[in-house]
Amino acid sequence: AGGRARVVPPPATLLATGAQALRGALAPSGKLRDVAALLSAIEASLVPLLSSFGPSMAFAAQNDARNVRKVRAAASAAAAAPDTASLQDGVDRLLSHEVASGCHKPAEKSAVLADPSAAIGLTWLSRSLRFICMWMEGVCAGGAPVDAAAATKRYREAMSAAYEASLAPYHGWLNRNIFNGCAKHAPGYASLIATLAPTADEATREALVLMDMADFATAAAPVADAVEAALARAKLVDSRRA
């Protein structure tokens, strides 16, 4: 039969599905919907994205998964308390519950957070989300690199700049060295592009991934902003090195 050929859309990349999940964590007002939605979004975006980079980012992915568990456990424990803060409640309420419990030392400039707790888990999750957001922004900036050498240079520089801005200020000597060791074994630019869109057409794969990187960063930044704002409202910003 005649008629137009059906246009087959490109396969969804891990970045695209992650961006969609992150947008689901925010209400139209820009505030976080609830704890459950936030954790589900992180488990569908940040954790699998880091895991996809293989052994080089396995430590970071495991840390993020551990921090998700900390937040979920804290919310579940809070649900049994008189104020019944739970996964269905907002992040602000959960943090307020922790402050009222006396487990943290709130402060205007540098709080001291209990570990494990929802606050410490959210602190590190927001930093990790900021790191991957800034890394993706740096890689996709300016479109496709002109050649393999330029691609490698941009990729490495973007990772380093993202780390220095988001995680390094809070890493002590040991964690900084762990990250630097892992970064040396991160997949190259070409491998990264192939990993993020393994089923995409080779001719359009790079353009698709770069477009989705930009979209992921656009979706991730407001979520990191919202978590950081909630911590600041509760006076639970912990700037100590770990």
Salt bridges, closest charged atoms under 4 A:
GLU43 OE2 - ARG72 NH1 3.08
ASP83 OD1 - HIS97 ND1 3.09
ASP89 OD1 - ARG93 NH1 3.33
ASP92 OD2 - ARG233 NH2 2.93
GLU98 OE1 - HIS104 NE2 2.69
GLU108 OE2 - LYS235 NZ 3.03
ASP115 OD1 - LYS70 NZ 2.75
GLU157 OE2 - LYS153 NZ 2.89
GLU164 OE2 - ARG176 NH1 3.03
ASP215 OD1 - ARG23 NH2 2.69
ASP225 OD1 - ARG130 NH2 2.61
GLU228 OE1 - ARG130 NH2 2.95
ASP238 OD2 - ARG240 NH2 2.62
